Amino acid sequence: MPTPTNTEAFEEEVNAFLNANLTPDLVKSASLGFGIPREEGTRWHKALFNKGWIAPDWPIEFGGCDWSLRQKHIFSQATAFAGAPMIMPFGIGMVGPVIYTYGTQAQKDQHLPSILDGSTWWCQGYSEPGSGSDLASLKTSAVRDGDDYIVNGQKIWTTNAHKADWIFALVRTKTEGKAQQGISFLLIDMSTPGLEVKPIVSIDGMHHLNEVYFTDVRVPVSNRVGEENSGWTYAKFLLGHERTGIAGVAASQRKVSAIKEVAAVEHDNNGKKLADSHEFMSALSEIEVRLNSLEAVEARVIANMEATGAPGDSASMLKIIGSEIQQALQELTVEAVAYYALPFDVALIRGEINEPSIGPKYAESAVSDMNFGRAASIYGGSNEIQRGVIAKGVLGL
């Protein structure tokens, strides 16, 4: 199918695809975020794959789309506003680009097809109990033994490790010299003996995070991406892809619309509809003004990328403001549903029981979403780190 030549035609094509493929059950499952069942996440992934739209940012020769930056933006906004499931980023958005950029032909042949069609799920083995923001201090070791590495150590906060088939991991292959210069990048089969996954139930009551333990895990040297001890280069490359689109403008716009619908039904302490409450609607309007400003900043970043090929250091503002708006909207949702937010039931949120909600459906996950949303200002590079980037790169401090 030829690529649409104008914005309007492309928007119509995207909307037609969403109308045909984004079913109500997928929208409901999408609300679980990373917690979406693998079967349903894969179903949406395959719909996009069959359309040829699964990897807009990949080069054409590896299965990507011949889209302009504007088309990519239109697509991401439309799917987010429609409430489509996220495409798990660890394959398409993270390790896939590393493999087609730095991997061997054998690695490309083995992994890229199953990343594209969604038949293989990946997870990311970066953070460790003592190595979060200071990732270069990681201690998980990989010692050469003939044609294998013997891996020992631990990773933490590993999203979807319990669902994944493979993990890409940073490991230490040299202890002398600068910490960044002794790290290698390995692709590890999750079924390898000695690899153990233990669940972490997060503050939202859900299980999408894990600890991963490596005890004498034997990994072929052929599973190393690029040169030994050069993994930090590939890690930085990957993190650049991780932070793409983190502003979440369309998702927040969808949330604003949802809150307005709630405000038309729920009442304040004086028996007045929230939609008629000056205090509540002023709070929502203030967030909406910030969101409109964020959308304008995002447009400038896109224009800068079209002109220079890079978003520039000011893109850090997208992450900071975007996460703050997301958290503010989640808090306002809890305020709007009031006491209906208290009896949240994780099994009900996951659709594991048939009991009716105590309150309205829109209140079921309000507290759960707000709790997990606290992490938005941490993951993808904490907001404190992003402010440092702005201070140095934009303000010259």
C-alpha positions as CSV (number, residue, x, y, z in Angstrom):
1,M,0.0,0.0,0.0
2,P,1.5,3.3,-1.0
3,T,2.2,5.9,1.8
4,P,-0.5,8.7,1.8
5,T,0.9,11.8,0.3
6,N,-0.9,14.3,2.4
7,T,-1.8,14.7,6.1
8,E,-5.6,14.7,5.7
9,A,-5.6,11.4,3.8
10,F,-3.3,9.8,6.3
11,E,-5.4,10.9,9.2
12,E,-8.4,9.3,7.5
13,E,-6.5,6.1,6.9
14,V,-5.4,5.9,10.6
15,N,-9.0,6.6,11.8
16,A,-10.4,3.9,9.5
17,F,-7.9,1.4,10.8
18,L,-8.8,2.2,14.4
19,N,-12.5,2.0,13.8
20,A,-12.0,-1.5,12.2
21,N,-9.5,-3.0,14.6
22,L,-9.7,-1.2,18.0
23,T,-12.4,-3.2,19.7
24,P,-14.0,-2.2,23.1
25,D,-12.3,-5.2,24.9
26,L,-8.9,-4.0,23.7
27,V,-9.6,-0.5,24.9
28,K,-10.5,-1.9,28.3
29,S,-7.4,-4.1,28.5
30,A,-5.3,-1.1,27.4
31,S,-6.2,0.6,30.7
32,L,-4.0,-2.0,32.4
33,G,-0.9,-0.5,30.7
34,F,2.0,-2.9,31.2
35,G,-0.3,-5.2,33.0
36,I,-2.3,-6.1,29.8
37,P,-2.5,-9.8,29.3
38,R,0.1,-11.0,26.8
39,E,-2.6,-12.6,24.5
40,E,-4.5,-9.3,24.1
41,G,-1.3,-7.2,23.8
42,T,-0.1,-9.5,21.1
43,R,-3.5,-9.3,19.3
44,W,-3.1,-5.5,18.9
45,H,0.5,-5.8,18.0
46,K,-0.3,-8.3,15.2
47,A,-3.1,-6.0,13.8
48,L,-0.5,-3.3,13.4
49,F,2.1,-5.7,12.0
50,N,-0.4,-7.1,9.4
51,K,-1.1,-3.5,8.4
52,G,2.6,-2.8,8.1
53,W,2.5,-0.1,10.8
54,I,4.2,-1.8,13.7
55,A,7.6,-0.1,13.5
56,P,7.2,3.5,12.3
57,D,10.7,4.5,13.5
58,W,12.6,1.6,11.9
59,P,14.3,1.9,8.6
60,I,12.3,0.4,5.7
61,E,14.9,-2.3,5.0
62,F,14.3,-3.7,8.5
63,G,10.5,-3.6,8.3
64,G,9.8,0.1,9.1
65,C,7.4,2.6,7.6
66,D,8.2,5.2,5.0
67,W,6.5,7.9,7.2
68,S,7.4,11.5,7.7
69,L,7.9,12.8,11.3
70,R,4.4,14.4,11.0
71,Q,2.8,11.1,10.1
72,K,4.4,9.4,13.0
73,H,3.1,12.1,15.3
74,I,-0.4,11.9,13.8
75,F,-0.4,8.1,14.3
76,S,0.9,8.2,17.9
77,Q,-1.6,10.9,18.9
78,A,-4.6,9.1,17.3
79,T,-3.9,5.8,18.9
80,A,-3.3,7.3,22.3
81,F,-6.4,9.4,22.2
82,A,-8.4,6.4,21.0
83,G,-7.2,4.4,24.0
84,A,-5.3,1.8,22.1
85,P,-3.0,-0.6,23.9
86,M,0.6,0.4,24.1
87,I,3.0,-1.6,22.0
88,M,5.4,-3.0,24.5
89,P,8.5,-0.9,24.0
90,F,11.2,-3.3,25.0
91,G,11.3,-5.1,21.6
92,I,10.1,-2.5,19.0
93,G,11.3,0.6,20.7
94,M,14.5,-0.5,22.5
95,V,16.4,-3.7,21.7
96,G,15.2,-3.8,18.1
97,P,17.0,-0.6,17.1
98,V,20.1,-1.7,18.9
99,I,20.2,-5.0,17.1
100,Y,19.6,-3.6,13.6
101,T,22.2,-0.8,14.3
102,Y,24.9,-2.8,16.1
103,G,24.0,-6.5,15.9
104,T,25.5,-9.2,13.7
105,Q,23.6,-10.5,10.7
106,A,22.9,-13.7,12.6
107,Q,21.4,-11.6,15.5
108,K,19.3,-9.7,13.0
109,D,18.0,-12.8,11.3
110,Q,17.2,-14.5,14.6
111,H,15.5,-11.7,16.5
112,L,14.1,-8.9,14.2
113,P,11.3,-11.0,12.6
114,S,9.9,-12.1,15.9
115,I,10.2,-8.6,17.4
116,L,8.2,-7.3,14.4
117,D,5.4,-9.8,14.5
118,G,5.1,-9.8,18.3
119,S,5.7,-13.5,18.8
120,T,8.7,-12.8,21.1
121,W,8.4,-10.5,24.1
122,W,11.4,-8.8,25.7
123,C,12.3,-7.2,29.0
124,Q,15.1,-4.8,30.0
125,G,17.9,-5.8,32.4
126,Y,19.4,-2.5,33.4
127,S,18.7,-1.4,37.0
128,E,20.1,-3.2,40.0
129,P,19.4,-2.8,43.7
130,G,22.5,-0.6,44.0
131,S,22.5,0.9,40.5
132,G,19.6,3.0,39.4
133,S,20.3,6.5,38.3
134,D,24.0,5.6,38.6
135,L,23.6,2.8,36.2
136,A,27.3,2.6,35.4
137,S,28.0,1.2,38.9
138,L,26.2,-2.1,38.0
139,K,27.8,-5.2,39.3
140,T,26.1,-8.1,37.5
141,S,29.1,-9.9,36.1
142,A,29.8,-11.9,32.9
143,V,33.0,-14.0,33.0
144,R,34.3,-15.5,29.8
145,D,34.4,-19.3,29.7
146,G,35.3,-20.5,26.2
147,D,32.5,-19.7,23.9
148,D,30.2,-18.6,26.7
149,Y,29.9,-16.0,29.4
150,I,28.9,-17.1,32.9
151,V,26.5,-14.4,34.3
152,N,25.9,-13.9,38.0
153,G,24.0,-11.0,39.6
154,Q,20.6,-9.4,40.0
155,K,18.4,-7.0,38.1
156,I,15.4,-5.2,39.6
157,W,12.3,-3.3,38.5
158,T,12.3,-5.5,35.5
159,T,9.0,-4.8,33.8
160,N,7.2,-7.8,32.3
161,A,10.1,-10.2,33.0
162,H,7.4,-12.8,34.0
163,K,5.9,-12.6,30.5
164,A,9.1,-12.2,28.5
165,D,10.9,-14.7,26.3
166,W,14.2,-12.8,26.2
167,I,16.0,-10.1,28.3
168,F,18.6,-7.7,27.0
169,A,21.0,-7.0,29.9
170,L,24.0,-4.8,30.8
171,V,26.7,-6.9,32.5
172,R,30.2,-6.1,33.7
173,T,32.9,-7.8,31.7
174,K,35.8,-5.7,33.1
175,T,36.4,-4.3,36.6
176,E,39.5,-2.1,35.9
177,G,39.4,1.4,34.7
178,K,36.4,3.7,34.2
179,A,33.1,2.0,35.1
180,Q,31.4,2.8,31.8
181,Q,34.3,1.1,29.8
182,G,33.8,-2.3,31.4
183,I,30.1,-3.0,30.4
184,S,28.8,-5.3,27.7
185,F,25.4,-5.8,26.2
186,L,24.0,-9.4,26.2
187,L,20.9,-11.0,24.8
188,I,19.7,-13.7,27.1
189,D,17.0,-16.4,26.7
190,M,14.8,-16.3,29.8
191,S,14.5,-20.1,29.8
192,T,18.2,-20.5,30.4
193,P,19.0,-22.6,33.5
194,G,20.0,-20.5,36.5
195,L,17.8,-17.5,35.6
196,E,15.0,-16.9,38.2
197,V,12.2,-14.3,38.2
198,K,10.5,-13.1,41.4
199,P,7.5,-10.8,41.4
200,I,7.3,-7.3,42.8
201,V,3.8,-6.0,43.5
202,S,3.9,-2.3,43.2
203,I,2.0,0.4,45.1
204,D,-0.9,0.2,42.6
205,G,-1.5,-3.4,43.7
206,M,-0.5,-4.8,40.3
207,H,2.3,-7.1,39.2
208,H,4.3,-5.8,36.2
209,L,7.7,-5.4,38.0
210,N,10.1,-8.1,38.9
211,E,13.5,-9.1,40.3
212,V,15.6,-11.2,38.0
213,Y,18.4,-13.4,39.5
214,F,21.3,-14.8,37.5
215,T,23.1,-17.8,39.1
216,D,25.9,-19.2,36.8
217,V,23.7,-18.5,33.7
218,R,25.6,-19.6,30.6
219,V,25.2,-17.2,27.7
220,P,26.9,-17.7,24.3
221,V,29.4,-15.1,23.4
222,S,27.5,-14.9,20.1
223,N,24.7,-13.3,22.0
224,R,26.8,-10.2,22.8
225,V,25.8,-7.2,20.8
226,G,28.8,-5.2,19.5
227,E,32.2,-5.2,21.1
228,E,33.0,-6.4,24.6
229,N,33.2,-3.6,27.1
230,S,31.4,-1.2,24.7
231,G,27.9,-1.8,26.0
232,W,27.6,1.7,27.5
233,T,27.5,3.1,24.0
234,Y,24.6,0.8,23.0
235,A,22.9,1.5,26.3
236,K,22.9,5.3,25.7
237,F,21.6,4.7,22.2
238,L,18.8,2.6,23.6
239,L,17.8,5.1,26.2
240,G,17.4,7.8,23.5
241,H,14.7,5.6,22.0
242,E,13.1,4.9,25.4
243,R,12.4,8.6,26.0
244,T,10.8,9.1,22.6
245,G,7.2,10.3,23.0
246,I,7.3,10.4,26.8
247,A,5.3,13.7,27.0
248,G,2.0,11.7,26.6
249,V,0.0,14.7,25.3
250,A,-2.7,12.7,23.6
251,A,-3.2,10.4,26.6
252,S,-3.5,13.4,28.9
253,Q,-6.0,15.0,26.6
254,R,-8.1,11.8,26.7
255,K,-7.9,11.9,30.5
256,V,-9.1,15.6,30.5
257,S,-12.1,14.5,28.5
258,A,-12.8,11.6,30.8
259,I,-12.6,13.9,33.9
260,K,-15.1,16.3,32.3
261,E,-17.5,13.4,31.8
262,V,-17.1,12.5,35.5
263,A,-17.6,16.1,36.6
264,A,-20.9,16.2,34.8
265,V,-22.2,13.3,37.0
266,E,-20.4,13.6,40.4
267,H,-21.1,16.2,43.1
268,D,-19.0,18.2,45.5
269,N,-19.5,18.5,49.3
270,N,-22.3,21.0,48.8
271,G,-24.4,18.8,46.5
272,K,-23.5,20.8,43.4
273,K,-22.3,19.1,40.2
274,L,-18.5,19.2,39.9
275,A,-19.0,20.7,36.5
276,D,-20.6,23.7,38.3
277,S,-17.9,23.9,41.0
278,H,-15.7,26.8,40.4
279,E,-12.9,25.3,42.6
280,F,-12.9,21.9,40.8
281,M,-13.2,23.3,37.2
282,S,-10.5,25.9,37.9
283,A,-8.1,23.2,39.0
284,L,-8.9,21.2,35.8
285,S,-8.6,24.3,33.6
286,E,-5.2,25.1,35.1
287,I,-4.0,21.6,34.1
288,E,-5.5,22.0,30.7
289,V,-3.7,25.2,30.1
290,R,-0.4,23.5,31.0
291,L,-1.4,20.7,28.6
292,N,-2.0,23.1,25.8
293,S,1.4,24.7,26.4
294,L,3.0,21.3,26.5
295,E,1.4,20.5,23.1
296,A,3.0,23.7,21.7
297,V,6.4,22.8,23.1
298,E,6.0,19.3,21.5
299,A,5.2,20.9,18.2
300,R,8.4,23.0,18.4
301,V,10.4,19.9,19.3
302,I,9.0,18.1,16.2
303,A,9.8,21.1,14.0
304,N,13.3,21.1,15.4
305,M,13.7,17.3,14.6
306,E,12.4,17.9,11.1
307,A,15.0,20.6,10.6
308,T,18.0,19.1,12.4
309,G,17.2,15.4,12.9
310,A,17.5,15.8,16.7
311,P,15.0,17.0,19.4
312,G,17.5,19.1,21.2
313,D,18.0,19.4,25.0
314,S,14.8,21.3,25.3
315,A,13.0,18.0,24.8
316,S,13.6,17.3,28.5
317,M,10.8,19.8,29.2
318,L,8.4,17.3,27.5
319,K,9.3,14.6,30.0
320,I,9.1,16.9,33.1
321,I,5.9,18.7,32.3
322,G,4.3,15.7,30.7
323,S,4.8,13.5,33.8
324,E,3.7,16.3,36.2
325,I,0.4,16.8,34.2
326,Q,-0.2,13.1,34.2
327,Q,0.2,13.0,38.0
328,A,-2.0,16.0,38.5
329,L,-4.8,14.5,36.3
330,Q,-4.7,11.3,38.3
331,E,-4.9,13.1,41.6
332,L,-7.9,15.1,40.3
333,T,-9.6,12.0,39.2
334,V,-9.4,10.5,42.7
335,E,-10.8,13.8,44.0
336,A,-13.7,13.7,41.6
337,V,-14.7,10.1,42.4
338,A,-14.3,10.8,46.1
339,Y,-15.2,7.9,48.4
340,Y,-15.8,5.6,45.4
341,A,-12.0,5.5,45.0
342,L,-11.4,3.8,48.4
343,P,-12.6,0.2,47.8
344,F,-10.4,-0.4,44.8
345,D,-10.1,-4.1,44.0
346,V,-7.1,-5.3,41.9
347,A,-8.9,-8.5,40.8
348,L,-11.8,-6.3,39.6
349,I,-9.5,-4.0,37.7
350,R,-7.8,-7.0,36.0
351,G,-11.2,-8.4,35.1
352,E,-10.6,-11.6,37.1
353,I,-13.9,-11.6,38.9
354,N,-17.5,-11.0,37.9
355,E,-18.6,-9.1,40.9
356,P,-20.1,-5.7,40.1
357,S,-18.2,-2.5,41.1
358,I,-19.2,-0.9,44.4
359,G,-19.2,2.4,42.6
360,P,-19.2,3.6,39.0
361,K,-16.8,1.8,36.5
362,Y,-14.7,5.0,36.1
363,A,-13.8,4.8,39.7
364,E,-12.4,1.3,39.7
365,S,-8.8,2.1,38.9
366,A,-8.6,5.7,40.1
367,V,-6.4,5.0,43.1
368,S,-4.4,2.3,41.4
369,D,-3.6,4.6,38.5
370,M,-2.6,7.5,40.8
371,N,-0.4,5.3,42.9
372,F,1.5,3.9,39.9
373,G,1.6,7.3,38.3
374,R,4.0,8.4,41.0
375,A,6.7,6.6,39.1
376,A,6.2,8.7,36.0
377,S,8.6,11.4,37.3
378,I,11.2,8.7,37.9
379,Y,11.3,6.3,34.9
380,G,12.7,7.3,31.6
381,G,15.2,9.6,33.3
382,S,14.1,11.2,36.6
383,N,12.8,14.8,36.4
384,E,15.7,15.9,38.5
385,I,18.1,14.5,35.9
386,Q,16.1,16.2,33.1
387,R,16.3,19.5,34.9
388,G,20.1,19.0,35.0
389,V,20.1,18.4,31.2
390,I,18.2,21.7,30.7
391,A,20.4,23.6,33.0
392,K,23.5,22.5,31.2
393,G,22.4,22.1,27.6
394,V,19.8,24.9,27.3
395,L,20.7,27.5,30.0
396,G,24.5,26.9,29.8
397,L,24.8,26.7,33.6
